[in-house]
Amino acid sequence: LGKSSAGCVLQISPMGAFCTASGLILGAILSIRFAKGIFFIVLSAGAYRAWLTWE
């Protein structure tokens, strides 16, 4: 994977541009999912803390 992606980036061609675009899209999707995970953890932690103070 490392070699193919490195060759992809070095190529200044439509294929290289496609690889870069797909890499950016993949990175965006992963970061959005990661952000959702963090948001869920913070939300559940906040709810747990609120429940503790409510008791």
PDB file of N, CA, C and O in Angstrom:
ATOM      1  N   LEU A   1       0.846  -1.207   0.000  1.00  0.00           N
ATOM      2  CA  LEU A   1       0.000   0.000   0.000  1.00  0.00           C
ATOM      3  C   LEU A   1       0.879   1.253   0.000  1.00  0.00           C
ATOM      4  O   LEU A   1       0.598   2.212  -0.720  1.00  0.00           O
ATOM      5  N   GLY A   2       1.952   1.243   0.815  1.00  0.00           N
ATOM      6  CA  GLY A   2       2.847   2.394   0.909  1.00  0.00           C
ATOM      7  C   GLY A   2       3.514   2.706  -0.412  1.00  0.00           C
ATOM      8  O   GLY A   2       3.585   3.865  -0.821  1.00  0.00           O
ATOM      9  N   LYS A   3       4.012   1.657  -1.092  1.00  0.00           N
ATOM     10  CA  LYS A   3       4.703   1.849  -2.368  1.00  0.00           C
ATOM     11  C   LYS A   3       3.746   2.368  -3.435  1.00  0.00           C
ATOM     12  O   LYS A   3       4.085   3.294  -4.172  1.00  0.00           O
ATOM     13  N   SER A   4       2.569   1.788  -3.525  1.00  0.00           N
ATOM     14  CA  SER A   4       1.602   2.190  -4.555  1.00  0.00           C
ATOM     15  C   SER A   4       1.129   3.625  -4.334  1.00  0.00           C
ATOM     16  O   SER A   4       0.987   4.382  -5.295  1.00  0.00           O
ATOM     17  N   SER A   5       0.884   4.006  -3.087  1.00  0.00           N
ATOM     18  CA  SER A   5       0.427   5.368  -2.798  1.00  0.00           C
ATOM     19  C   SER A   5       1.541   6.374  -3.058  1.00  0.00           C
ATOM     20  O   SER A   5       1.273   7.485  -3.515  1.00  0.00           O
ATOM     21  N   ALA A   6       2.801   5.995  -2.771  1.00  0.00           N
ATOM     22  CA  ALA A   6       3.944   6.877  -3.024  1.00  0.00           C
ATOM     23  C   ALA A   6       4.099   7.088  -4.525  1.00  0.00           C
ATOM     24  O   ALA A   6       4.328   8.211  -4.975  1.00  0.00           O
ATOM     25  N   GLY A   7       3.977   6.011  -5.305  1.00  0.00           N
ATOM     26  CA  GLY A   7       4.057   6.104  -6.759  1.00  0.00           C
ATOM     27  C   GLY A   7       2.914   6.934  -7.302  1.00  0.00           C
ATOM     28  O   GLY A   7       3.069   7.667  -8.279  1.00  0.00           O
ATOM     29  N   CYS A   8       1.774   6.811  -6.665  1.00  0.00           N
ATOM     30  CA  CYS A   8       0.569   7.544  -7.039  1.00  0.00           C
ATOM     31  C   CYS A   8       0.794   9.045  -6.913  1.00  0.00           C
ATOM     32  O   CYS A   8       0.458   9.811  -7.817  1.00  0.00           O
ATOM     33  N   VAL A   9       1.365   9.458  -5.788  1.00  0.00           N
ATOM     34  CA  VAL A   9       1.582  10.876  -5.512  1.00  0.00           C
ATOM     35  C   VAL A   9       2.633  11.447  -6.457  1.00  0.00           C
ATOM     36  O   VAL A   9       2.505  12.581  -6.918  1.00  0.00           O
ATOM     37  N   LEU A  10       3.687  10.654  -6.751  1.00  0.00           N
ATOM     38  CA  LEU A  10       4.781  11.118  -7.608  1.00  0.00           C
ATOM     39  C   LEU A  10       4.329  11.311  -9.050  1.00  0.00           C
ATOM     40  O   LEU A  10       4.871  12.154  -9.766  1.00  0.00           O
ATOM     41  N   GLN A  11       3.341  10.535  -9.474  1.00  0.00           N
ATOM     42  CA  GLN A  11       2.846  10.646 -10.848  1.00  0.00           C
ATOM     43  C   GLN A  11       2.067  11.942 -11.031  1.00  0.00           C
ATOM     44  O   GLN A  11       1.052  12.155 -10.368  1.00  0.00           O
ATOM     45  N   ILE A  12       2.531  12.802 -11.919  1.00  0.00           N
ATOM     46  CA  ILE A  12       1.776  14.015 -12.249  1.00  0.00           C
ATOM     47  C   ILE A  12       0.961  13.668 -13.495  1.00  0.00           C
ATOM     48  O   ILE A  12       1.379  13.933 -14.622  1.00  0.00           O
ATOM     49  N   SER A  13      -0.186  13.082 -13.272  1.00  0.00           N
ATOM     50  CA  SER A  13      -1.029  12.600 -14.363  1.00  0.00           C
ATOM     51  C   SER A  13      -2.468  12.507 -13.866  1.00  0.00           C
ATOM     52  O   SER A  13      -2.713  12.642 -12.667  1.00  0.00           O
ATOM     53  N   PRO A  14      -3.419  12.279 -14.764  1.00  0.00           N
ATOM     54  CA  PRO A  14      -4.816  12.103 -14.322  1.00  0.00           C
ATOM     55  C   PRO A  14      -4.956  11.016 -13.264  1.00  0.00           C
ATOM     56  O   PRO A  14      -5.750  11.145 -12.332  1.00  0.00           O
ATOM     57  N   MET A  15      -4.174   9.938 -13.413  1.00  0.00           N
ATOM     58  CA  MET A  15      -4.229   8.842 -12.444  1.00  0.00           C
ATOM     59  C   MET A  15      -3.732   9.326 -11.080  1.00  0.00           C
ATOM     60  O   MET A  15      -4.321   9.002 -10.049  1.00  0.00           O
ATOM     61  N   GLY A  16      -2.645  10.103 -11.079  1.00  0.00           N
ATOM     62  CA  GLY A  16      -2.108  10.645  -9.831  1.00  0.00           C
ATOM     63  C   GLY A  16      -3.099  11.583  -9.161  1.00  0.00           C
ATOM     64  O   GLY A  16      -3.264  11.562  -7.941  1.00  0.00           O
ATOM     65  N   ALA A  17      -3.763  12.412  -9.977  1.00  0.00           N
ATOM     66  CA  ALA A  17      -4.768  13.339  -9.462  1.00  0.00           C
ATOM     67  C   ALA A  17      -5.940  12.568  -8.861  1.00  0.00           C
ATOM     68  O   ALA A  17      -6.481  12.952  -7.823  1.00  0.00           O
ATOM     69  N   PHE A  18      -6.327  11.475  -9.525  1.00  0.00           N
ATOM     70  CA  PHE A  18      -7.421  10.635  -9.040  1.00  0.00           C
ATOM     71  C   PHE A  18      -7.059  10.011  -7.698  1.00  0.00           C
ATOM     72  O   PHE A  18      -7.881   9.971  -6.783  1.00  0.00           O
ATOM     73  N   CYS A  19      -5.811   9.519  -7.585  1.00  0.00           N
ATOM     74  CA  CYS A  19      -5.345   8.912  -6.339  1.00  0.00           C
ATOM     75  C   CYS A  19      -5.347   9.931  -5.209  1.00  0.00           C
ATOM     76  O   CYS A  19      -5.761   9.628  -4.090  1.00  0.00           O
ATOM     77  N   THR A  20      -4.884  11.132  -5.504  1.00  0.00           N
ATOM     78  CA  THR A  20      -4.844  12.199  -4.500  1.00  0.00           C
ATOM     79  C   THR A  20      -6.262  12.551  -4.047  1.00  0.00           C
ATOM     80  O   THR A  20      -6.514  12.716  -2.853  1.00  0.00           O
ATOM     81  N   ALA A  21      -7.181  12.665  -5.002  1.00  0.00           N
ATOM     82  CA  ALA A  21      -8.572  13.005  -4.692  1.00  0.00           C
ATOM     83  C   ALA A  21      -9.220  11.921  -3.838  1.00  0.00           C
ATOM     84  O   ALA A  21      -9.897  12.221  -2.855  1.00  0.00           O
ATOM     85  N   SER A  22      -9.009  10.654  -4.218  1.00  0.00           N
ATOM     86  CA  SER A  22      -9.598   9.546  -3.462  1.00  0.00           C
ATOM     87  C   SER A  22      -8.994   9.484  -2.064  1.00  0.00           C
ATOM     88  O   SER A  22      -9.683   9.153  -1.099  1.00  0.00           O
ATOM     89  N   GLY A  23      -7.696   9.803  -1.956  1.00  0.00           N
ATOM     90  CA  GLY A  23      -7.041   9.834  -0.651  1.00  0.00           C
ATOM     91  C   GLY A  23      -7.625  10.918   0.239  1.00  0.00           C
ATOM     92  O   GLY A  23      -7.839  10.704   1.432  1.00  0.00           O
ATOM     93  N   LEU A  24      -7.883  12.086  -0.347  1.00  0.00           N
ATOM     94  CA  LEU A  24      -8.464  13.202   0.400  1.00  0.00           C
ATOM     95  C   LEU A  24      -9.879  12.866   0.861  1.00  0.00           C
ATOM     96  O   LEU A  24     -10.256  13.163   1.995  1.00  0.00           O
ATOM     97  N   ILE A  25     -10.662  12.244  -0.025  1.00  0.00           N
ATOM     98  CA  ILE A  25     -12.038  11.853   0.300  1.00  0.00           C
ATOM     99  C   ILE A  25     -12.036  10.836   1.435  1.00  0.00           C
ATOM    100  O   ILE A  25     -12.820  10.937   2.379  1.00  0.00           O
ATOM    101  N   LEU A  26     -11.134   9.846   1.327  1.00  0.00           N
ATOM    102  CA  LEU A  26     -11.021   8.808   2.351  1.00  0.00           C
ATOM    103  C   LEU A  26     -10.637   9.429   3.694  1.00  0.00           C
ATOM    104  O   LEU A  26     -11.185   9.070   4.736  1.00  0.00           O
ATOM    105  N   GLY A  27      -9.688  10.366   3.653  1.00  0.00           N
ATOM    106  CA  GLY A  27      -9.261  11.056   4.868  1.00  0.00           C
ATOM    107  C   GLY A  27     -10.401  11.850   5.497  1.00  0.00           C
ATOM    108  O   GLY A  27     -10.556  11.871   6.718  1.00  0.00           O
ATOM    109  N   ALA A  28     -11.202  12.506   4.644  1.00  0.00           N
ATOM    110  CA  ALA A  28     -12.335  13.292   5.128  1.00  0.00           C
ATOM    111  C   ALA A  28     -13.373  12.401   5.801  1.00  0.00           C
ATOM    112  O   ALA A  28     -13.889  12.734   6.868  1.00  0.00           O
ATOM    113  N   ILE A  29     -13.677  11.262   5.169  1.00  0.00           N
ATOM    114  CA  ILE A  29     -14.654  10.313   5.721  1.00  0.00           C
ATOM    115  C   ILE A  29     -14.177   9.794   7.073  1.00  0.00           C
ATOM    116  O   ILE A  29     -14.951   9.726   8.028  1.00  0.00           O
ATOM    117  N   LEU A  30     -12.888   9.426   7.149  1.00  0.00           N
ATOM    118  CA  LEU A  30     -12.326   8.901   8.395  1.00  0.00           C
ATOM    119  C   LEU A  30     -12.346   9.950   9.497  1.00  0.00           C
ATOM    120  O   LEU A  30     -12.670   9.638  10.643  1.00  0.00           O
ATOM    121  N   SER A  31     -12.001  11.196   9.162  1.00  0.00           N
ATOM    122  CA  SER A  31     -11.972  12.261  10.167  1.00  0.00           C
ATOM    123  C   SER A  31     -13.379  12.576  10.665  1.00  0.00           C
ATOM    124  O   SER A  31     -13.566  12.872  11.845  1.00  0.00           O
ATOM    125  N   ILE A  32     -14.381  12.515   9.765  1.00  0.00           N
ATOM    126  CA  ILE A  32     -15.777  12.752  10.154  1.00  0.00           C
ATOM    127  C   ILE A  32     -16.241  11.652  11.109  1.00  0.00           C
ATOM    128  O   ILE A  32     -16.885  11.930  12.121  1.00  0.00           O
ATOM    129  N   ARG A  33     -15.907  10.395  10.778  1.00  0.00           N
ATOM    130  CA  ARG A  33     -16.285   9.278  11.650  1.00  0.00           C
ATOM    131  C   ARG A  33     -15.595   9.392  12.993  1.00  0.00           C
ATOM    132  O   ARG A  33     -16.196   9.114  14.031  1.00  0.00           O
ATOM    133  N   PHE A  34     -14.311   9.807  12.978  1.00  0.00           N
ATOM    134  CA  PHE A  34     -13.532   9.975  14.202  1.00  0.00           C
ATOM    135  C   PHE A  34     -14.144  11.074  15.064  1.00  0.00           C
ATOM    136  O   PHE A  34     -14.254  10.930  16.281  1.00  0.00           O
ATOM    137  N   ALA A  35     -14.546  12.184  14.418  1.00  0.00           N
ATOM    138  CA  ALA A  35     -15.162  13.308  15.124  1.00  0.00           C
ATOM    139  C   ALA A  35     -16.487  12.880  15.753  1.00  0.00           C
ATOM    140  O   ALA A  35     -16.802  13.273  16.876  1.00  0.00           O
ATOM    141  N   LYS A  36     -17.267  12.065  15.018  1.00  0.00           N
ATOM    142  CA  LYS A  36     -18.539  11.561  15.547  1.00  0.00           C
ATOM    143  C   LYS A  36     -18.291  10.691  16.768  1.00  0.00           C
ATOM    144  O   LYS A  36     -19.044  10.749  17.740  1.00  0.00           O
ATOM    145  N   GLY A  37     -17.233   9.880  16.720  1.00  0.00           N
ATOM    146  CA  GLY A  37     -16.878   9.011  17.846  1.00  0.00           C
ATOM    147  C   GLY A  37     -16.529   9.826  19.081  1.00  0.00           C
ATOM    148  O   GLY A  37     -16.974   9.517  20.187  1.00  0.00           O
ATOM    149  N   ILE A  38     -15.719  10.881  18.883  1.00  0.00           N
ATOM    150  CA  ILE A  38     -15.333  11.767  19.986  1.00  0.00           C
ATOM    151  C   ILE A  38     -16.571  12.459  20.549  1.00  0.00           C
ATOM    152  O   ILE A  38     -16.732  12.560  21.766  1.00  0.00           O
ATOM    153  N   PHE A  39     -17.448  12.936  19.656  1.00  0.00           N
ATOM    154  CA  PHE A  39     -18.675  13.613  20.070  1.00  0.00           C
ATOM    155  C   PHE A  39     -19.547  12.680  20.910  1.00  0.00           C
ATOM    156  O   PHE A  39     -20.110  13.095  21.923  1.00  0.00           O
ATOM    157  N   PHE A  40     -19.658  11.414  20.485  1.00  0.00           N
ATOM    158  CA  PHE A  40     -20.456  10.423  21.210  1.00  0.00           C
ATOM    159  C   PHE A  40     -19.873  10.161  22.597  1.00  0.00           C
ATOM    160  O   PHE A  40     -20.609  10.060  23.579  1.00  0.00           O
ATOM    161  N   ILE A  41     -18.528  10.051  22.670  1.00  0.00           N
ATOM    162  CA  ILE A  41     -17.859   9.808  23.953  1.00  0.00           C
ATOM    163  C   ILE A  41     -18.094  10.981  24.906  1.00  0.00           C
ATOM    164  O   ILE A  41     -18.406  10.782  26.080  1.00  0.00           O
ATOM    165  N   VAL A  42     -17.941  12.203  24.393  1.00  0.00           N
ATOM    166  CA  VAL A  42     -18.141  13.410  25.207  1.00  0.00           C
ATOM    167  C   VAL A  42     -19.591  13.494  25.678  1.00  0.00           C
ATOM    168  O   VAL A  42     -19.865  13.832  26.829  1.00  0.00           O
ATOM    169  N   LEU A  43     -20.514  13.182  24.767  1.00  0.00           N
ATOM    170  CA  LEU A  43     -21.938  13.231  25.077  1.00  0.00           C
ATOM    171  C   LEU A  43     -22.290  12.220  26.165  1.00  0.00           C
ATOM    172  O   LEU A  43     -22.988  12.554  27.123  1.00  0.00           O
ATOM    173  N   SER A  44     -21.808  10.982  26.019  1.00  0.00           N
ATOM    174  CA  SER A  44     -22.104   9.933  26.995  1.00  0.00           C
ATOM    175  C   SER A  44     -21.449  10.243  28.341  1.00  0.00           C
ATOM    176  O   SER A  44     -22.028   9.969  29.392  1.00  0.00           O
ATOM    177  N   ALA A  45     -20.237  10.817  28.308  1.00  0.00           N
ATOM    178  CA  ALA A  45     -19.553  11.197  29.548  1.00  0.00           C
ATOM    179  C   ALA A  45     -20.328  12.303  30.256  1.00  0.00           C
ATOM    180  O   ALA A  45     -20.476  12.286  31.478  1.00  0.00           O
ATOM    181  N   GLY A  46     -20.822  13.267  29.475  1.00  0.00           N
ATOM    182  CA  GLY A  46     -21.612  14.358  30.031  1.00  0.00           C
ATOM    183  C   GLY A  46     -22.923  13.856  30.626  1.00  0.00           C
ATOM    184  O   GLY A  46     -23.346  14.316  31.687  1.00  0.00           O
ATOM    185  N   ALA A  47     -23.561  12.917  29.946  1.00  0.00           N
ATOM    186  CA  ALA A  47     -24.814  12.337  30.423  1.00  0.00           C
ATOM    187  C   ALA A  47     -24.579  11.552  31.711  1.00  0.00           C
ATOM    188  O   ALA A  47     -25.389  11.611  32.637  1.00  0.00           O
ATOM    189  N   TYR A  48     -23.473  10.821  31.765  1.00  0.00           N
ATOM    190  CA  TYR A  48     -23.120  10.038  32.959  1.00  0.00           C
ATOM    191  C   TYR A  48     -22.857  10.957  34.154  1.00  0.00           C
ATOM    192  O   TYR A  48     -23.279  10.676  35.275  1.00  0.00           O
ATOM    193  N   ARG A  49     -22.153  12.056  33.892  1.00  0.00           N
ATOM    194  CA  ARG A  49     -21.847  13.030  34.938  1.00  0.00           C
ATOM    195  C   ARG A  49     -23.135  13.688  35.445  1.00  0.00           C
ATOM    196  O   ARG A  49     -23.310  13.886  36.647  1.00  0.00           O
ATOM    197  N   ALA A  50     -24.031  14.024  34.511  1.00  0.00           N
ATOM    198  CA  ALA A  50     -25.312  14.630  34.873  1.00  0.00           C
ATOM    199  C   ALA A  50     -26.138  13.656  35.704  1.00  0.00           C
ATOM    200  O   ALA A  50     -26.814  14.055  36.653  1.00  0.00           O
ATOM    201  N   TRP A  51     -26.080  12.364  35.339  1.00  0.00           N
ATOM    202  CA  TRP A  51     -26.819  11.330  36.071  1.00  0.00           C
ATOM    203  C   TRP A  51     -26.262  11.180  37.483  1.00  0.00           C
ATOM    204  O   TRP A  51     -27.018  10.968  38.431  1.00  0.00           O
ATOM    205  N   LEU A  52     -24.938  11.290  37.624  1.00  0.00           N
ATOM    206  CA  LEU A  52     -24.303  11.181  38.946  1.00  0.00           C
ATOM    207  C   LEU A  52     -24.719  12.343  39.844  1.00  0.00           C
ATOM    208  O   LEU A  52     -24.984  12.145  41.029  1.00  0.00           O
ATOM    209  N   THR A  53     -24.778  13.551  39.287  1.00  0.00           N
ATOM    210  CA  THR A  53     -25.163  14.721  40.075  1.00  0.00           C
ATOM    211  C   THR A  53     -26.659  14.683  40.391  1.00  0.00           C
ATOM    212  O   THR A  53     -27.095  15.196  41.421  1.00  0.00           O
ATOM    213  N   TRP A  54     -27.445  14.069  39.491  1.00  0.00           N
ATOM    214  CA  TRP A  54     -28.897  13.966  39.680  1.00  0.00           C
ATOM    215  C   TRP A  54     -29.230  13.021  40.828  1.00  0.00           C
ATOM    216  O   TRP A  54     -30.196  13.243  41.557  1.00  0.00           O
ATOM    217  N   GLU A  55     -28.432  11.969  40.991  1.00  0.00           N
ATOM    218  CA  GLU A  55     -28.685  10.962  42.037  1.00  0.00           C
ATOM    219  C   GLU A  55     -28.549  11.550  43.437  1.00  0.00           C
ATOM    220  O   GLU A  55     -28.728  10.839  44.426  1.00  0.00           O
TER     221      GLU A  55
END
